[in-house]
């Protein structure tokens, strides 16, 4: 899967084995309010709106970030499964209630507000992932999360560059 991602391979999720403690720690990144699912939906929405508003380059950047976030969602879902949890779209899989809601997606249509919301989202994602790594005892799971953080930091830099361009053009 292509997208805006760091030029390093992702650690394998296969063969990790059941670890419900690690699953509980990482599950919010999968399909909770500040999750990869929220990021995907927000970036796709924004890419459509920006394209229609004539911001083709920014739209394409957000599409590429969305694709990377889709890859993260797939990695986290596979990881949850390897850890012994069915990766349902709920705040704490494998619970089959408290399902994911799109309520956390920002539907702002002003380009500057979109990018500011995205910068906030990426900053929070980095903070959340780094907190997860500090809690995790499973080194294989930590390595996967640390690799995802590299992409999130790249996304944050790209978004900050867009914001600088927008501010320069005002």
N, C-alpha and C positions, 0 to 999 in steps of 0.2 A: 504494500500500500504506500503510495506516495503522499507527500504533503510537506509542510514546513517543519522539518525535524533536523536535529543535530546529526552530524555525519559519523555516527557510531552505532554499532548493532545493539539490539535489545537483548538482554539475557533471556534464556529460554524459560518458559513456564512449565514445561513438561517435567515430570518426575519429582516435583516438590513434595508431594504427600500431604495428607490431611493435617491441618493446623487451624483450628477454629479461632484461636486467639488472633492470629494474623489476619484471618478473614474478617473478623469484627473490626480490626483497626483500619483496614483498607476499604471496606465496603462503602463508606460515605463518598469516596471518590468515584464510585461507579454510577450510582443513580440517586443521589440525594440533591438537595438544593444547590450546593456549590460543586456539582459533579461534572465529569466529562460529558454526560448526557446534556446537562444544561448548556455547557460551552458549545457543543455541537449545534444544538438548536438555535442558540443565539447567533453564532457566526453564520449559519446558513441564512437565517432571517436577514441579518445585516448585509450579507453579500448580495442578496436579491435587491434590497432597498437601495444600496449604494450603486449598484449597476444601473438601476432605473433613474437614479439621480445624476448619472454621468460620471461617477467616480469609479471608472473601470479598473484602474490599477489597485485601488484600495479594496474593491470588491474581490479581485483575484487573490490578493493577499489573505483576506479573511476566508475565502474558500480553501486555500491551502492550509491555513491553520485548522479549519474545520476537519479536513481530511486527516491531519495529524491527530486531532482529538478523537476522531473515529477509531484510529489505530490504537490509541490509549484505551478506549472503551473496550475494544476487542481483547487487548492484552489483559486488562483488569478482569473482564468476564472469564477469560480462560484461566487466569490465576485463581479467581474465586472457585472455579470448578475444581482445579487441582487441589485447592485447600480443603475441599470437601463440602462446598456450598453451591447450590444451584443458583446461577446468576440471574435471578429474576429482577425486574426493575422496581425495586422497593428500597426504602431507606436503609434497610438492614437485611439483605438476603440471608437465608432462604425464606424469610417470612413472606407469605403470599397475601399480605395486606399492607396497608400504608404505602400504596404504589406511587411511583414517580408522578409528579405533577409538573406541568410547564409553568407554574406560577412564579418561579424564580428567574425565568428568561426575561431579559430587558427588551422591551419593544420600542425603545426610543428610535426616532427616525431622523434626528439631527446628527450629522456626521461626527461632530465633536463630542457630543454626549455618548454616541455609540463607542467611540474609541476610549473615552474616559471610563465607561462601564467595563470595557474589555480589559483595560489596564488594571482596574480594580480586581476583576475576576482572575486574571493571571497572577497578580500579586498574592491574592488569597489562596489560589491553588498551590503556589510555590510554598507559602507558609504552611498550609495544611499537609502537603506531602512531606516537607521537612520535619514536621511534628510527628508524622507517622513513622518516619525512619527512626527517630529517637525512641519511639515506643516499641518498635519491632525487635524481636529477638531472633527471627529467622533471617539469616544473612542473604539467602537467595531471594526472598521477597524484598528485602531492603535494596538489593542491587537493582531489581526491576523498577522500584519506585524512584530510586536515585537517577536511573536512566530517563524516566519520564520527566523528572524535574529539569533535566538539561533542555528538553524540548520546550517546556513551559517558560524557561528563562529566555530562550530564543524568541518565542512568541512575544514575550514582554518587550524585548528590545525592538522588534519589528513594529509593535504598536506605539511605542514611544517615538520611533522615527516618524511614523505617520502623524502623530500629534504635533511633533516639531514642524513638519511640513505644513500642516493646517494652520498652526500659529504664525508661521512665517508668511503665509499667503493672505493673512487678514489685513 
